């Protein structure tokens, strides 16, 4: 009986350890996505578009930000659609840190400079 209890306890401890590691990794990747989006925001002249300046804030999840679509399973940014928003600025290399990004639509804005190699 004692051996059975020991095995159950060990299983529970291992399960707790792996879940803690997974959650820590998830938080780090969420922070990476948020950081990349905030770097993009800071590279723009937001006087041209107050809606984005006010909506992309730390007070809400980046998955709820205008133009951002997150993957339901992983909660990571899978699409960024900021087309026709009159944005002015450049595209920073940090946008390449959005490792789940599959669609990027920046049409009809005034972005300048070269597209970062991280997005190729």
Buried (B, 14 or more C-beta within 10 A) or exposed (E): EEEEEEEEEEEEEEEEEEEEEEEEEEEEBBEBBBEBBBBBBEBBEBEBBEEBBEBBEEEEEBBEBEBBBBBEEBBBBBBBBBEEBEBBBBBBBBBBBBEBBEEBEBEEBEBEEEBBEBEE
